[in-house]
Amino acid sequence: MIQPQTLLNVADNSGARKLMCIRVIGAAGNQRYAHIGDVIAAVIKDAVPQMPLERSEVI
């Protein structure tokens, strides 16, 4: 389960290394936790140097 303030490791080539969940968007109803397939809003906490994404950018 993913809830706000959860730190996540990123497993793609976007340039972000760590994200922090700030809001659960795509959960059914008014749920506080996200599961597989739900959409969240997150902020980048750590990024790879020389990539277009920067720290503190909301995605």
VENZISUL-V204512 format. One record per pair of residues at least 4 apart in sequence whose C-alpha atoms are under 6 Angstrom apart, sorted by the first residue. I is the first residue (numbers start at 1). J is the second residue. D is the distance in whole Angstrom. If there is no record, write none. Layout:
BEGIN
i	j	d
I	J	D
I	J	D
END
This chain:
BEGIN
i	j	d
1	33	6
1	34	6
1	35	5
2	33	5
2	34	5
3	33	5
4	21	5
4	22	5
4	23	6
5	20	6
5	21	5
6	20	6
6	21	5
7	19	6
7	20	4
8	18	6
8	19	5
9	18	5
10	17	5
10	18	6
15	47	6
15	48	5
15	51	6
16	47	4
17	46	5
17	47	5
18	45	5
18	46	5
19	43	6
19	44	5
19	45	5
20	42	5
20	43	5
21	42	4
22	41	6
22	42	5
23	40	6
23	41	5
24	40	5
25	39	5
25	40	5
26	38	5
26	39	4
27	34	6
27	38	5
34	38	6
42	58	6
42	59	5
43	56	6
43	57	6
43	58	4
44	55	5
44	56	5
44	57	6
45	55	6
46	55	6
END
